[in-house]
């Protein structure tokens, strides 16, 4: 082992410190599917409020069946990239369905959602251009911009005046790409797309929306935030992932056939990475069918979401300005947040902490996320337990 490398890495001691304090919250092994109640490897059962499976499809038997049939026909791997030997007929079938679903001409799938943003933003960010980012955009958008050749500007979260100030300093004739989350994954609030699209049109900028947390949740049959606002034609690129509402793994980008063709031939994270596995493709495709066949699933998600908002507020929690099934329980202190997660787990509630560098210390929070398979009874139990814990730690009175 290289002594210098070991010495550098040994200076990172935060995990060891939190383990010593008994409040390390990560890498807890689960031995069941992502259901409302999950079995942990230690034998305990806990209420799951830390999952992104918004429609509750990740353990659906129909997705399992589709995945098994795909493995039986195509095997476990494509053993190559989409660019070469890794394109299956079911990849292209899924892409056609996705493009129609989100109202675009074409789509292309990637093996993960992270790789979509990494590859698309870097490919479109050419020399002499500009990329404009909300300062709370997901990490993969930030990393994609770092790999681009464009000048990158960040603007204050959801502040359209700040965005306009950045647009004003861009060269008028230069390509400009505004990249935002449709639903912000930590605070659960929406991008103000109507105002953003007005600015984009005014300054001749393209708009890309990362709808990882919006698809399956907003819009007709869960077709996303652009549809929710009636702005599908104004949004140039719609990105989505399959690891949330679709109950699978992978991601896609949808837009005009011209832009998608460019991405398919220039995006390094697509060309130089193995394609989505057959099982993941089939599961995502079946999930897309179910989303459109069972609108009652989305209706129930929103019923329990509104119910949970009220329960938390009535019990004195600060849930910020959430507009989605992602409910931030504001803590604003790292040690308290980690302590809450530990105590909640002991009470039978699985939640996740969001600490620096994901957010500033003043914005440290607990992320409480709902699935369509939750019931009001699940929420009642969780709110009761979390109220007890938050009072014990001194966050609420």
FENWOFEN-V560633 format. One record per backbone hydrogen bond with DSSP energy under -1.0 kcal/mol. CO is the residue of the C=O (numbers start at 0). NH is the residue of the N-H. If there is no record, write none. Layout:
co=CO nh=NH
co=CO nh=NH
//
This chain:
co=1 nh=5
co=2 nh=6
co=3 nh=7
co=4 nh=8
co=5 nh=9
co=8 nh=11
co=10 nh=12
co=12 nh=16
co=13 nh=17
co=14 nh=18
co=15 nh=19
co=16 nh=20
co=17 nh=22
co=18 nh=21
co=28 nh=40
co=32 nh=34
co=35 nh=47
co=37 nh=45
co=38 nh=30
co=39 nh=42
co=43 nh=39
co=45 nh=37
co=46 nh=349
co=48 nh=368
co=51 nh=53
co=52 nh=55
co=53 nh=371
co=56 nh=59
co=59 nh=63
co=60 nh=64
co=61 nh=65
co=62 nh=66
co=63 nh=67
co=64 nh=68
co=65 nh=69
co=66 nh=70
co=67 nh=71
co=68 nh=72
co=69 nh=73
co=70 nh=74
co=79 nh=274
co=80 nh=85
co=87 nh=91
co=88 nh=92
co=89 nh=93
co=90 nh=94
co=91 nh=95
co=92 nh=96
co=93 nh=97
co=94 nh=98
co=95 nh=99
co=96 nh=100
co=97 nh=101
co=98 nh=103
co=105 nh=254
co=107 nh=252
co=109 nh=250
co=111 nh=115
co=112 nh=116
co=113 nh=117
co=114 nh=118
co=115 nh=119
co=116 nh=120
co=117 nh=121
co=118 nh=122
co=119 nh=123
co=120 nh=124
co=123 nh=125
co=124 nh=148
co=125 nh=128
co=128 nh=150
co=129 nh=176
co=130 nh=152
co=131 nh=178
co=132 nh=154
co=133 nh=136
co=137 nh=140
co=137 nh=141
co=138 nh=142
co=139 nh=143
co=140 nh=144
co=141 nh=145
co=142 nh=146
co=150 nh=130
co=152 nh=132
co=154 nh=134
co=155 nh=158
co=158 nh=162
co=159 nh=163
co=160 nh=164
co=161 nh=165
co=162 nh=166
co=163 nh=167
co=170 nh=173
co=174 nh=129
co=175 nh=205
co=176 nh=131
co=177 nh=207
co=178 nh=133
co=179 nh=209
co=181 nh=190
co=183 nh=187
co=187 nh=322
co=188 nh=183
co=190 nh=192
co=191 nh=195
co=192 nh=196
co=193 nh=197
co=194 nh=198
co=195 nh=199
co=196 nh=200
co=197 nh=201
co=198 nh=202
co=199 nh=204
co=205 nh=177
co=206 nh=236
co=207 nh=179
co=208 nh=238
co=209 nh=181
co=210 nh=214
co=213 nh=216
co=213 nh=217
co=217 nh=223
co=218 nh=221
co=219 nh=222
co=221 nh=215
co=223 nh=227
co=224 nh=228
co=225 nh=230
co=226 nh=229
co=230 nh=233
co=230 nh=234
co=236 nh=208
co=237 nh=253
co=238 nh=210
co=239 nh=251
co=241 nh=247
co=243 nh=246
co=249 nh=241
co=250 nh=109
co=251 nh=239
co=252 nh=107
co=253 nh=237
co=254 nh=105
co=255 nh=259
co=256 nh=260
co=257 nh=261
co=258 nh=262
co=259 nh=263
co=262 nh=266
co=266 nh=269
co=266 nh=270
co=267 nh=271
co=269 nh=272
co=276 nh=280
co=277 nh=281
co=278 nh=282
co=279 nh=283
co=280 nh=284
co=281 nh=285
co=282 nh=286
co=283 nh=287
co=284 nh=288
co=285 nh=289
co=286 nh=290
co=287 nh=291
co=288 nh=292
co=289 nh=293
co=293 nh=296
co=294 nh=298
co=295 nh=299
co=296 nh=300
co=297 nh=301
co=298 nh=302
co=299 nh=303
co=300 nh=304
co=301 nh=305
co=302 nh=306
co=303 nh=307
co=304 nh=308
co=305 nh=309
co=306 nh=310
co=307 nh=311
co=308 nh=312
co=309 nh=313
co=310 nh=314
co=311 nh=316
co=312 nh=315
co=317 nh=329
co=318 nh=321
co=324 nh=369
co=326 nh=367
co=328 nh=365
co=332 nh=336
co=333 nh=337
co=334 nh=338
co=335 nh=339
co=336 nh=340
co=337 nh=341
co=338 nh=342
co=339 nh=343
co=340 nh=344
co=341 nh=345
co=342 nh=346
co=343 nh=348
co=344 nh=347
co=347 nh=46
co=349 nh=48
co=351 nh=366
co=353 nh=364
co=354 nh=357
co=359 nh=362
co=360 nh=363
co=363 nh=330
co=363 nh=331
co=364 nh=353
co=365 nh=328
co=366 nh=351
co=367 nh=326
co=370 nh=373
co=374 nh=378
co=375 nh=379
co=376 nh=380
co=377 nh=381
co=378 nh=382
co=379 nh=383
co=380 nh=384
co=381 nh=385
co=382 nh=386
co=383 nh=387
co=384 nh=388
co=385 nh=389
co=386 nh=390
co=387 nh=391
co=388 nh=392
co=389 nh=394
//
